[in-house]
Amino acid sequence: MISSFVRERLRYTFGLLGLTVAFASPLSGQVARRFESGVVVSGAWLQANALPLDREAPHSAAIDASYRWNRWSIEAGFLRIARDLTTIQGGSAAFGRMFRWKAVQFIPAVGVFLGQALSSRDTTGYDWVSGGTSGHTPRYSYSEGATFGGSAGLTIEVPVYRWIAVRGTASQWVFSGAPLEGDRTRTLLGVGLALQVR
């Protein structure tokens, strides 16, 4: 079940992307084709479906550089996935195929990841009762290790001005590694910008 809070965030994120698509559709094909070749640098905030983050930590985000040619795209960059009790961060790479409809670019892709996983677990906490009050006192153990991951995802880009485009991303990741035992999947939804630099 998806909580009402998450549904609200998803509706907001995709509503914003939908409005951008609607306003950007009249853009000329020449502007849209600009993002089909060359080097594109992008960044995205990926915490849209995982708020609130109940700790003081940087949110989930990705920074990538991609090379595009003949409707193919290969990219590499840095990925960080923060949740309440886990953090996954490291290098990522993806290979995708570009499809364009009017001014909108769709990029389905598969990706790989190699990096670090950190996890906190309430392993030795205890329950207590005092008078008519009961509670739980957590005691956390921390683990850290290497992780390898794979993903399938979709990026939607809409040019808004010459070499600037807005983007929406959705991907499903699966990770290895002992720190993530029993909690290996991550769904990422986010928004960001792409800049055509060459």
C-alpha positions in Angstrom: 0.0 0.0 0.0 1.2 3.5 -0.9 0.6 6.0 1.9 -1.3 9.2 1.2 1.8 11.2 1.8 3.7 9.3 -0.9 0.8 9.5 -3.3 0.7 13.3 -2.8 4.4 13.6 -3.6 4.1 11.4 -6.7 1.1 13.5 -7.9 3.0 16.7 -7.4 6.2 15.4 -9.1 4.5 14.0 -12.2 2.0 16.9 -12.3 4.9 19.4 -12.5 6.5 17.3 -15.2 3.2 17.1 -17.1 2.8 20.9 -17.1 6.4 21.3 -18.3 5.7 18.9 -21.2 2.5 20.8 -22.1 4.2 24.1 -22.2 7.3 22.8 -24.0 5.5 20.8 -26.8 5.4 23.8 -29.2 9.2 24.0 -29.2 10.8 23.5 -32.6 12.2 20.1 -33.6 15.6 21.8 -33.9 15.8 22.6 -30.2 14.6 19.1 -29.3 17.2 17.5 -31.6 20.0 19.4 -29.8 19.8 16.8 -27.0 20.1 13.8 -29.3 23.8 14.1 -29.8 26.9 15.3 -28.0 27.7 15.5 -24.3 24.9 16.2 -21.8 25.5 16.9 -18.1 22.6 16.3 -15.7 21.6 16.3 -12.1 18.5 15.0 -10.3 16.9 15.1 -6.8 15.7 11.6 -6.2 13.9 11.9 -2.8 10.4 12.5 -4.2 8.9 9.1 -3.1 10.9 8.8 0.2 10.0 11.8 2.4 10.4 12.6 5.2 14.0 11.5 5.7 14.1 11.1 9.5 17.7 12.0 10.0 20.1 14.8 9.2 21.7 13.7 5.9 21.9 14.8 2.3 19.0 13.6 0.2 19.1 11.1 -2.6 20.6 12.6 -5.8 22.4 11.7 -9.0 25.0 13.6 -11.1 25.8 12.2 -14.5 27.5 13.0 -17.8 26.2 11.2 -20.9 27.5 10.9 -24.5 24.7 10.6 -27.1 24.8 9.5 -30.7 22.4 8.0 -33.3 19.6 7.9 -30.6 21.8 5.9 -28.2 23.0 7.2 -24.8 25.7 6.0 -22.5 26.3 7.8 -19.2 28.3 7.6 -16.0 28.2 9.5 -12.7 27.6 9.5 -9.0 24.5 8.1 -7.3 23.4 8.5 -3.7 20.3 6.8 -2.2 19.5 7.9 1.4 16.7 6.3 3.5 15.9 6.5 7.2 18.3 3.7 8.2 20.5 3.1 5.1 22.7 4.9 2.6 24.0 3.7 -0.7 26.5 5.7 -2.7 29.0 5.3 -5.4 29.6 5.2 -9.1 26.9 4.4 -11.7 26.7 3.8 -15.4 23.7 3.3 -17.8 23.0 2.5 -21.4 19.8 3.6 -23.1 17.9 4.2 -26.3 16.4 7.6 -27.1 12.9 8.1 -28.5 11.5 11.5 -29.3 7.8 12.7 -29.5 7.6 16.3 -30.6 9.9 18.1 -28.1 9.8 15.3 -25.5 12.7 12.9 -25.2 12.1 9.4 -23.7 15.2 7.4 -22.6 14.6 3.9 -21.3 17.9 2.5 -19.9 19.5 -0.3 -17.9 22.2 0.6 -15.3 24.8 -0.8 -13.1 26.3 0.5 -9.8 29.4 -0.1 -7.7 29.9 1.5 -4.3 29.3 1.5 -0.6 26.3 0.5 1.5 25.8 1.6 5.1 23.0 0.3 7.4 21.7 0.8 10.9 19.5 -1.8 12.6 17.8 -2.0 15.9 19.3 -5.4 16.8 19.6 -5.2 20.6 16.8 -2.9 21.6 14.4 -3.8 24.3 10.8 -3.3 25.3 10.0 -2.0 28.8 7.0 -1.4 31.1 6.9 1.2 33.9 3.6 1.5 35.8 1.0 1.8 33.1 3.4 3.0 30.4 5.2 0.8 28.0 7.8 1.6 25.3 10.8 0.5 23.4 14.4 1.6 23.7 16.3 1.0 20.4 20.0 0.0 20.3 21.5 0.3 16.9 24.3 -1.7 15.3 26.0 -0.3 12.3 27.4 -2.1 9.3 29.2 -1.0 6.2 30.3 -2.9 3.0 30.6 -2.9 -0.7 27.6 -3.3 -2.9 26.9 -4.0 -6.6 23.5 -3.1 -8.2 21.5 -3.2 -11.3 18.5 -1.2 -12.6 15.9 -0.5 -15.2 14.6 3.0 -15.6 13.1 5.7 -17.7 14.1 9.3 -18.1 11.9 12.0 -19.7 13.6 15.2 -20.9 11.9 18.4 -22.2 14.0 21.2 -23.6 13.0 24.6 -22.1 15.6 26.9 -23.5 18.3 26.3 -26.1 20.8 24.0 -24.2 18.7 23.6 -21.0 16.1 20.8 -20.4 14.1 19.6 -17.4 14.0 15.9 -16.7 12.0 13.4 -14.7 13.4 10.1 -13.7 12.0 6.8 -12.5 14.1 3.7 -11.8 14.0 0.4 -9.9 17.3 -0.8 -8.3 18.4 -4.1 -6.8 21.5 -4.2 -4.7 23.8 -6.9 -3.2 25.9 -6.7 0.0 25.5 -7.9 3.6 24.5 -4.5 5.0 21.3 -4.6 2.8 20.2 -8.1 3.8 16.4 -8.2 3.6 16.2 -4.7 2.1 17.8 -4.9 -1.3 15.4 -2.9 -3.6 15.1 0.8 -4.0 12.6 2.7 -6.2 13.8 6.2 -7.2 11.6 9.0 -8.5 13.0 12.5 -9.1 13.3 15.7 -11.0 16.3 17.7 -12.3 18.0 19.5 -15.1 20.1 18.6 -18.1 22.6 20.8 -19.8 23.9 20.2 -23.4 27.6 21.2 -23.2 28.9 19.9 -26.5 
